[in-house]
Amino acid sequence: MKILVTNDDGIYAPGMWVLAKELRKVAEVIVVAPDREQSGVGTSLTLHHPLRVWEMPLMEPGIPAYCLDGTPADAVIVGLGTLVEENGIGLVVSGINEGSNLGNDVLISGTVGAALQGYFRGIPSVAVSVAAVENVIFDVAAQLARLLVHHFIANTLPKAILLNVNVPNAPLKEIKGVEITHLARRTFVELIKEGHDGRRKYYWIDRGKPNMDFEEGTDMWAIANHRISVTPLHADLTNNATMPALEGLGVGLLQGLKDRSQEGDA
Ligand code: MN
């Protein structure tokens, strides 16, 4: 098994290296990561300038590493497309992120955004985050990722899978369980800070207070109850529950367009 490890906290982020070293014990590992922090860029791609890739001096024995001046998603795309031979990678692992990625966070998370690119290419992918931004304990998350790798090697998990893993920031003895969860309805209401740089006004988007959802079975609930959360994700955002309420809308809209066009012709 060859694993592509990436992150959104940048090539020097300690969490990624704890992860890479742990996975190296059971598999081949190649690191391809952004050259700087890219938290919050989701799965966006760099399309307006060319990307440069640098081979890093060996940062850990046995782990080749590259960085690029792009996003986490770019790192996965370029890594899978050029830096490893075709069909070489059996798993993409993104993290270990400093800070949780729960609920609607998955839509802006660079950690999840990178994993999505593996998933889009039919490669099992895992995003791993620890729910703290200070004094982060990476060890439990790294061990869990290694156990998941065993499952992928043994083929006991589906191939078409994207797992979003969040780990409480606690030593193992304080962790009360591992829950398979669904996404909470945690959303953030962004605040806008206004300022002036001496020449022009600026606006700075600041993540405000989240609207919390601690419903049992959600990822938020798991973390709040000192449990590891494992959420299987897919990329189908279709709101199936709304479909019936939209029945007939298409016919009506088409008629409306025809009516307007006739008015225009008249
Ligand atoms: Mn991050």
Residues whose N, C-alpha, C, O or C-beta is under 5 A from the ligand:
A	BS01	MN	D8 D9 S39 N97 E98
